[in-house]
Amino acid sequence: MPSNDVMKEAITAHIKFQLGCYFSGSKEINGALLVWSERITDAGWNYATNITAENNDINELIEEIKRFYESKGRQPAVYHTPFTTPKEFKDIVGGMGFKGNYTDTWMFYEKDTPKVTMPEGFRICQAKTDDDKKTFVTLFIQAYGGTTPDEPYGKLPPSYSQSLEESFTRPDEGKTTIHYICLINGQPAGIATLIYSGKYGCIYNTGTAPNHRKKGVCSLLMKNCAKEARGKGVEHIFIQTEKGSYNEKLYKTLGFKGAFIGEALVLGL
């Protein structure tokens, strides 16, 4: 199990990794860090996090959070973790009208460098050319199209794929991003993204086209990302997924173990 410091630093790394993609910006205020997206409107990418407040300061903090997100045309939201203070914060904001919206399991890879055995007809390549990147976005739309009941996020709105596509035009700053495509007999089948910096790395955008599911595509991509990260000296590889989802169960079989829970609480649901 990672230490509390490692888990807290993973939250900070996640924000750094997604700035310029699903997050458009971040702003530190007294007692919290505010993150937001200019395109995506839901609470997945618009919330206050890293909350450290005194009981007598919570009302003032919540008012500032409300003003900020309302100015962005977003519902005010806070992201509660085991490191949120005070411990009563969730109950306090619950009394103000904040309600649970989604719950993440943060999972860390606890195995050594995995062995990646490529089945016959399978190939993994990096999305480097413009055509590769278009293929990656197309697969993302297919994978997150809500076509099957075991998809934890249902059908994502177009703002997600638009944010992803726009991120390809922005240079990495203080991080390395690698987008992978899995091909089966030359046909695009699945995707995953590895982003890392220093000791931390996270896997994002894991998805498989509906017609290629149950073939081991996601498992192969996850192992490939873990192998690449370990080869670059990454000590802490993590991923987030909806608590209790099919994905969480799959990731456990690949060597990821749940470390802590994060919950988004939204005002006005």
QUIDAPE-V766443 format. One record per residue. N is the residue number from 1. PHI is phi in whole degrees, 0 to 359 (999 if undefined). OMEGA is omega in degrees with one decimal (NA if undefined). Layout:
N PHI OMEGA
N PHI OMEGA
This chain:
1 999 179.0
2 295 178.8
3 289 176.9
4 301 179.8
5 297 179.0
6 296 -179.5
7 295 178.6
8 294 178.3
9 292 176.4
10 294 177.2
11 298 178.2
12 295 178.6
13 297 179.3
14 302 179.8
15 295 177.3
16 300 -177.1
17 296 -174.0
18 261 172.6
19 295 -175.9
20 96 175.3
21 236 -179.1
22 282 170.5
23 268 176.2
24 266 -177.5
25 193 176.7
26 217 -178.6
27 214 176.7
28 273 171.7
29 234 -180.0
30 293 177.0
31 101 -179.0
32 192 171.7
33 243 -179.3
34 260 176.6
35 235 -177.0
36 205 174.9
37 237 177.5
38 282 -178.0
39 261 -175.3
40 278 -173.2
41 260 -175.1
42 280 -174.8
43 284 177.1
44 297 -175.1
45 225 177.7
46 218 -177.6
47 194 173.0
48 264 -177.7
49 225 -178.7
50 49 -173.7
51 278 175.6
52 225 -175.6
53 225 170.5
54 272 -177.9
55 306 -176.6
56 281 178.7
57 255 -171.8
58 295 -179.4
59 301 179.8
60 295 178.9
61 297 -179.0
62 296 178.1
63 297 178.1
64 293 176.9
65 298 179.9
66 298 -178.9
67 298 -176.8
68 296 -175.4
69 287 174.8
70 294 176.8
71 292 177.5
72 269 -176.8
73 73 -178.5
74 240 173.5
75 288 177.8
76 301 -178.4
77 215 175.1
78 233 -179.8
79 250 -174.4
80 265 177.6
81 228 176.6
82 298 -176.7
83 260 176.5
84 290 176.0
85 232 4.0
86 285 -178.3
87 298 -178.3
88 275 -172.5
89 305 -177.6
90 300 179.0
91 293 -178.5
92 295 -178.6
93 288 173.7
94 298 176.5
95 290 177.2
96 268 177.9
97 109 177.2
98 280 -178.7
99 232 -179.5
100 299 -179.3
101 246 175.9
102 205 -178.1
103 229 179.5
104 259 163.7
105 259 174.9
106 267 -173.2
107 241 -179.7
108 241 179.6
109 283 -172.5
110 242 179.8
111 249 175.0
112 286 179.5
113 304 -176.6
114 284 173.2
115 270 -178.7
116 253 178.3
117 255 -175.1
118 274 176.7
119 297 179.8
120 300 179.5
121 88 -179.3
122 265 175.0
123 207 176.4
124 245 178.2
125 228 176.1
126 272 177.9
127 276 -176.5
128 249 -177.5
129 277 177.1
130 299 178.6
131 295 177.1
132 300 -177.4
133 292 175.9
134 295 177.4
135 297 179.4
136 300 -179.5
137 295 178.4
138 300 177.7
139 295 177.1
140 301 -179.6
141 297 178.9
142 294 -175.6
143 292 -178.1
144 253 -178.1
145 270 177.7
146 70 -175.0
147 278 -179.2
148 232 -174.8
149 289 -177.9
150 268 175.9
151 281 -172.4
152 295 -174.7
153 252 -179.5
154 63 178.9
155 271 179.7
156 280 178.1
157 291 -179.1
158 302 -178.7
159 300 178.8
160 290 -179.4
161 293 176.8
162 293 177.3
163 296 178.6
164 298 -179.0
165 298 179.4
166 294 -178.1
167 295 -180.0
168 295 -177.2
169 271 -175.8
170 257 179.3
171 287 173.6
172 291 176.2
173 234 178.6
174 72 179.5
175 201 176.0
176 239 -179.5
177 242 176.9
178 233 176.0
179 260 -178.2
180 249 173.4
181 237 174.0
182 260 178.5
183 249 173.1
184 240 -176.1
185 52 176.7
186 84 -178.4
187 260 178.7
188 301 -174.4
189 236 -176.4
190 199 -176.2
191 219 170.0
192 198 178.1
193 235 173.2
194 249 174.1
195 235 -178.8
196 215 176.1
197 199 -179.6
198 61 -176.3
199 275 -172.0
200 244 176.1
201 212 -179.7
202 226 179.6
203 254 -177.7
204 231 169.7
205 57 178.2
206 289 -179.4
207 195 -179.3
208 232 175.5
209 300 -175.8
210 309 -177.1
211 282 179.3
212 239 -179.5
213 283 -179.3
214 67 177.8
215 244 -180.0
216 88 -177.2
217 295 -178.1
218 297 -180.0
219 300 -179.6
220 295 179.3
221 295 179.2
222 298 178.1
223 297 178.9
224 298 178.5
225 295 179.7
226 296 178.7
227 295 178.9
228 298 -178.7
229 297 178.6
230 299 179.2
231 295 178.1
232 265 177.3
233 84 179.5
234 285 -178.8
235 270 -173.0
236 241 179.1
237 258 -177.1
238 226 178.9
239 207 175.6
240 241 175.9
241 206 -179.4
242 298 -180.0
243 301 177.6
244 80 -176.7
245 278 174.0
246 302 -179.5
247 300 179.9
248 300 179.6
249 296 179.2
250 296 -177.2
251 298 177.4
252 299 -179.7
253 291 -177.6
254 264 177.2
255 107 176.5
256 269 -179.2
257 232 179.3
258 297 -178.0
259 250 177.8
260 201 -177.5
261 247 172.3
262 241 -178.3
263 229 176.5
264 271 177.1
265 244 -172.3
266 241 177.6
267 275 173.6
268 91 177.1
269 290 NA
